[in-house]
Amino acid sequence: MKIHLLAVGQKMPDWVVQGYEEYSRRMPREASLQLTELKAEKRVAGKTAQQFMAAESERILSSIPPDCQLWVFDEHGTIPDTRQLADWCRDALQSGQDLCLVIGGPDGLDPAIKQRAHRLVSLSRLTLPHPMVRIVVAEQLYRAFSILQNHPYHRE
C-alpha cells in the first residue's frame, strides 16, 4: 500500500522537512509514505476564505490518485486514540487500496473535499500549525504501523 499525503503549502522550514522525513523513512515497505506539496492560494485582500478554499480544492482534487481511500484532516473529525488509528491503518492495508491523506491550507478545506472523504480525522481539539501537522501525521502513522508489526516503539 502506498500512503499519499497531500499537503497545501510549499517551501517548508528545514525543521519541518527534517521532522517529516525522519518518520516517513521509518515507514515499513508495505506502507510507504509519499508527500505531495500543493501550492497554497495567494492570500490577497478582497478574497474570502471560501474563495481560497475553492481554489485549493481544485488542486487537491486533481492530485488525489484514483482508487484511493480518502482520509481528510479536519478539526471536526473523529479524534482517534493510537490503537484506533492502528486499527484504521490495518483495515486500509487489508482493503488492498492505497490511502490518500489530505492536509488543507490555512483556511481549511472546501466542503466538496470533506464530502468525498471516507474518513474525517482530527488530530486534536487544539489548533496546530499546518507545517507541524505533517510531522505529527508522519509520526502517528509510523507509530500505528509499529503497533501492527509488534515493534516496541509504542509503549502503553
C-alpha positions as CSV (number, residue, x, y, z in Angstrom):
1,M,0.0,0.0,0.0
2,K,1.2,3.5,-0.8
3,I,0.1,6.3,1.5
4,H,-0.2,9.6,-0.4
5,L,0.0,12.7,1.9
6,L,-1.3,15.8,0.1
7,A,-0.5,19.0,1.9
8,V,-1.3,22.5,0.9
9,G,1.8,24.6,1.3
10,Q,5.3,24.6,-0.1
11,K,8.8,25.7,0.9
12,M,8.6,24.5,4.5
13,P,11.3,25.4,7.0
14,D,14.1,22.9,7.4
15,W,12.8,21.6,10.8
16,V,9.5,20.6,9.1
17,V,11.3,18.8,6.2
18,Q,13.7,17.0,8.6
19,G,10.9,16.0,11.0
20,Y,8.7,14.7,8.3
21,E,11.5,12.8,6.5
22,E,12.6,11.2,9.8
23,Y,9.3,9.4,10.2
24,S,8.5,8.8,6.6
25,R,11.7,6.9,6.0
26,R,10.9,4.7,9.0
27,M,7.6,3.5,7.5
28,P,7.5,-0.1,6.5
29,R,7.8,-1.1,2.8
30,E,4.2,-2.3,2.7
31,A,3.1,1.2,3.7
32,S,5.4,3.7,2.1
33,L,4.6,7.4,2.7
34,Q,4.8,9.9,-0.1
35,L,4.4,13.7,0.4
36,T,2.9,15.9,-2.4
37,E,3.1,19.6,-1.6
38,L,0.4,21.7,-3.3
39,K,0.5,25.4,-3.9
40,A,-1.5,27.4,-1.5
41,E,-3.7,30.1,-2.9
42,K,-2.0,33.5,-2.5
43,R,-3.8,35.4,0.3
44,V,-4.9,38.8,-1.2
45,A,-7.3,41.4,0.1
46,G,-10.8,41.2,-1.3
47,K,-11.0,37.4,-1.5
48,T,-12.9,35.3,1.0
49,A,-11.8,32.2,2.9
50,Q,-14.3,30.3,0.8
51,Q,-12.6,31.5,-2.4
52,F,-9.2,30.4,-1.1
53,M,-10.5,27.0,-0.2
54,A,-12.3,26.6,-3.5
55,A,-9.1,27.3,-5.5
56,E,-7.1,25.0,-3.3
57,S,-9.8,22.4,-3.6
58,E,-9.2,22.2,-7.4
59,R,-5.5,21.4,-6.8
60,I,-6.3,18.8,-4.2
61,L,-9.0,17.0,-6.2
62,S,-6.8,16.8,-9.3
63,S,-3.9,15.3,-7.1
64,I,-5.9,12.5,-5.5
65,P,-4.8,9.3,-7.1
66,P,-7.6,7.0,-8.5
67,D,-9.0,4.2,-6.3
68,C,-7.6,5.6,-3.1
69,Q,-9.3,5.6,0.3
70,L,-9.5,9.3,1.2
71,W,-8.9,10.5,4.7
72,V,-9.2,14.2,5.4
73,F,-7.8,16.0,8.4
74,D,-10.4,18.4,9.8
75,E,-10.9,19.9,13.2
76,H,-14.4,18.5,13.4
77,G,-13.4,14.9,12.5
78,T,-13.1,11.9,14.8
79,I,-10.2,12.0,17.2
80,P,-8.8,8.5,17.3
81,D,-6.6,7.2,20.0
82,T,-3.4,5.4,18.9
83,R,-4.9,1.9,18.9
84,Q,-7.9,3.1,16.9
85,L,-5.6,4.7,14.3
86,A,-3.6,1.5,14.1
87,D,-6.9,-0.4,13.5
88,W,-7.9,2.0,10.8
89,C,-4.5,1.6,9.1
90,R,-4.8,-2.2,9.4
91,D,-8.2,-2.1,7.7
92,A,-6.8,0.2,5.0
93,L,-3.9,-2.1,4.4
94,Q,-6.2,-5.2,4.2
95,S,-8.5,-3.4,1.7
96,G,-5.8,-3.5,-0.9
97,Q,-6.4,0.2,-1.8
98,D,-3.9,2.9,-1.5
99,L,-4.6,5.6,1.1
100,C,-4.7,9.4,0.4
101,L,-4.5,11.8,3.3
102,V,-5.2,15.5,2.9
103,I,-4.0,18.4,5.0
104,G,-5.7,21.6,3.9
105,G,-4.4,25.2,3.8
106,P,-4.7,27.9,6.5
107,D,-8.4,28.4,5.9
108,G,-9.3,24.7,6.0
109,L,-10.8,22.6,3.3
110,D,-13.6,23.1,0.9
111,P,-16.8,21.1,1.8
112,A,-16.5,19.2,-1.5
113,I,-13.4,17.5,-0.4
114,K,-14.8,16.7,3.0
115,Q,-17.9,15.1,1.4
116,R,-15.7,12.8,-0.7
117,A,-13.7,11.6,2.3
118,H,-14.1,8.1,3.6
119,R,-12.9,9.4,7.0
120,L,-12.7,12.8,8.6
121,V,-9.9,12.7,11.1
122,S,-8.9,15.3,13.8
123,L,-5.5,15.1,15.5
124,S,-6.6,17.2,18.4
125,R,-9.1,19.8,19.5
126,L,-6.1,22.1,19.6
127,T,-5.3,24.2,16.6
128,L,-2.0,23.1,15.2
129,P,0.2,24.9,12.6
130,H,-0.2,23.2,9.3
131,P,3.6,22.6,8.8
132,M,3.6,20.8,12.2
133,V,0.7,18.6,11.2
134,R,2.8,16.9,8.5
135,I,5.3,15.8,11.2
136,V,2.5,14.7,13.6
137,V,0.8,12.7,10.9
138,A,4.0,11.0,9.8
139,E,4.9,10.1,13.4
140,Q,1.4,8.8,14.2
141,L,1.4,6.7,11.0
142,Y,4.8,5.3,11.9
143,R,3.5,4.6,15.5
144,A,0.4,2.9,14.1
145,F,2.3,0.6,11.8
146,S,4.8,-0.1,14.6
147,I,1.9,-1.4,16.7
148,L,0.7,-3.6,13.7
149,Q,4.2,-5.1,13.5
150,N,4.6,-5.6,17.2
151,H,7.6,-3.2,17.2
152,P,8.4,-1.8,20.6
153,Y,8.3,1.9,19.5
154,H,4.8,2.4,21.1
155,R,4.6,1.9,24.8
156,E,1.5,1.7,26.9
